[in-house]
């Protein structure tokens, strides 16, 4: 049994922390939202009166927060709050599983080390269903020694754990993967709308492309038209799924990484613009494959 503090008991963090409890770990949790605390208590998480008390006497601290600013503020403290790093015992291992920018992850890592702690970035993919089922994919940036320590803990919450390298490289892997995903989902949607205009049935295009060089996850799992893949969100008016707001956020992080490195990633930047507009419109809560409706609506009359 390991003593674990878990901060951020939202859509993802709540079920992740509950799985740690089920596996026999002692989990002390905190979240400013009363509803998240009630659900956490019901799942057997010991609820702390505040974040800093939660970390005072644990071996591992896991954060699952909305953004990089939340993580850095929680680590360092704001407005008289001493922060998590100053409140934990020396040598505590801090794991941040939030999706944040690579440079923010490296800053959080450095702050933890400067305070005498250990640190890892371990963002996830797999969504709320993966969090509930304990089948998340973790992408980990950590030293070899810290990876050995955290792997058994992540195994409880995940189905696939990949050590991507040192500080920030878990976030780097996540941002690169999601840039591929955003671009390919737009490409598949454009191909279906083009096929419609040319008189090609959805099923015929699917049957050809899914067995040819157009094959990809955005087609064979997240097919943006109803019919060919019964479980894709398109069959249920694009709900639930991976929300357009989250894709827009992740492509914003990709754009920050593109700016940081100077890479000529024109499609990544364009996908960022397309999903920003989608999320600003009515796509924020819809699965990101709903971008096909925007493409259809914006296509000129033939
Ligand atoms: P969420 O908004 O449901 O949960 C975040 C929680 O953090 C909230 O309950 C909030 O009250 C809490 N919080 C904020 N500041 C805090 C603090 N200082 N201390 C403790 N708790 C605090 O968001 P989510 O969907 O659970 O996502 C969490 C992270 O996981 C995000 O970075 C997101 O990008 C990433 N992510 C989400 C999904 C998904 O499908 N929802 C998938 C992969 C990754």
Boltz pocket constraint, residues with backbone or C-beta under 6 A from the ligand:
constraints:
  - pocket:
      binder: B
      contacts: [[A, 7], [A, 8], [A, 9], [A, 10], [A, 11], [A, 12], [A, 13], [A, 30], [A, 31], [A, 32], [A, 33], [A, 36], [A, 51], [A, 64], [A, 65], [A, 66], [A, 67], [A, 70], [A, 74], [A, 97], [A, 98], [A, 99], [A, 100], [A, 124], [A, 125], [A, 126], [A, 127], [A, 128], [A, 241], [A, 242], [A, 246], [A, 249]]
      max_distance: 6.0
